[in-house]
Amino acid sequence: HGMTELLESETVYQEHSLQTRLRVRTGSKRFGFPGITFSGTVTVNIYGMGLQTIETVMVADKLGLQSTTLVVEAITPRDAGTASLSIDLHMVLLRVPGATRLAQRSFLKAVAFDVDADVQIWTNRRYLPRPLLTSADGEIARYRQWARRFYPEETARS
């Protein structure tokens, strides 16, 4: 989702949850601050299928700012082939006057961009019983194996 550089990545799988922690660096054009570099951590916690939290701690040394955000996302199945996505955003107040409001707007813009990109993928996907994977797919095979436990047995076997 727009991160320029992935410096480090670690995923820990547990029975009903998993956590991925990323150390990243990104240009700030997507946040509306051209020429500023942000670096920090993104920690994604997935609880079963449909609930996740994303904690982001980003630092812009050039601006002397640190931004901490928490995003809670929940996907609720509706009718066949449809679901509702709920997103709740939280941000720690910044000490610089006016900076929190500016950071909130910038972060919301980035989240809206990311969700729109996800929706484009979701609306154009199709089911493949045995999809071909490449090295670029990373740990997707391991993730799919973990996720099987949340589906009915007959679906999980296919």
N, C-alpha and C positions, 0 to 999 in steps of 0.2 A: 504493500500500500504506500508506495511513494518513498520509501526509505532508500537513500542513495547507497548506503554502505551497511552491510551486515557484518559487524565486527566479531560477534560471538553468538552462539545459539545453543540452548540446552533444553531438552524436553524430558520431563519425568512423568511416567505413566503410573497411575494408581488404579485401584479396582473401578471406582466410579467417577474419577476425575483425572485430569492431566494438567500439567503446568508447563508452559513454554516461556523461557526467559531469553530475551534478545538484547544484545548491546548493539546500538545503532548510531549512525550519523546520517544526517540529511541536510540538504540545502533547504532554505526556508521559503523558497518561492511558493510552495504549496500552502504555506501559512500566511503569505502576504508580506514577507520581510525579505525581499531579494538581497542577496549578498551576505546574509547571516547564516552561519552554520549552527545547527542544533545537534547535540549528542546526548545520549542517555540510555535508559532501559525501558523496555516494553515487556510487561509480564502478563501473559494471557492464561487465565484459569478457566478450564472448560469443565462443567459439572453435568455429566450425562450428555444427552443430546438436547440442545435447545436453550441452555443457560451458560453464559460466559461473562467474565469480568476482564477488563483490560486496564491495567494500571500503567500509566506512562509518566516517567520522570525525565524531563528534557531540560538541558541547560544551554543557554546561549551566552557563552563567555563574553562575547563582544558587547552584549547588552547588559551583562551582569544580572541575568534573570534565570531563575529556575521555575519551571512549571510542572506541577503535579496534577494529573487528572485521573479520574476513574470513570470508566464507561461500563455500564451494565447492559447487556443485550439479552433479550429473551425472544425465542421464536416459538410461536404457538400454532400447531397445525389447525387448519380450518377444514374446508372441504377438500376432496381429492385434488391434489396438485396446487393447493393454495395454503398460505400461512400468513400470520401477522408477525411483524417484527417490532418489538418495543425497545427503545434505546433511552437510557437515563444517563446524563452526563453530569459529572461533578468536577469542580476544580478548586484547588487550594488557593486562597487569596494571596495575591502578590503584594509585596511591600511598597512597590513604586506606585504613586497615585495614578489612577487611570489604566495601569498596566493589566489589571485583572480583566476589565471589560474588553480591552483590545485582544488579550490572549483568548478569552472565551469566544469572541467572534471568529478569530482566526482558527481556533481548534474546531469549532462547529462547522466552519467552511470545509476544513480538511475531512471531517467525519462524513459530511454530506457527500463530498466527492468520492470517498471510499465506498460508502453504501451504494451510491449510484453505480459505481464500477461493479460491485458485487451483484446488484440486481440485473445488470446486463449479462453477466455470466449465468446467473440462475435462470433467467428467462430463455436462454439459448442452449441450455444443457440437455443432454439426452442420456438415458440409461444404457450402459454397455455392461453386459454380464461379466466380461473378462477384458477390461480396458488394458491397453498397452501402457506400460509405465516407462519413463526414461529416468536417467540420473537426476534430471532437473526437478522431478517430482519429490525428491527428498524422502521424508519418512511417511509418505502417504499410505504405503502398504501397511506399515505398522499401525498407523492411525486407524485405517479401515478394520484391521484385525481387532483393535481395542473397541471400536464403535459397534461391532457386531453384537455385543452383549445387550445392546439397547433395542434390538429389533426382534420381532417374533422369529422363532426358530426356522420356519420354512423360508423366510426372507433372508435370514442370516446365512443360510447354506448356499444361496444362489450366487 
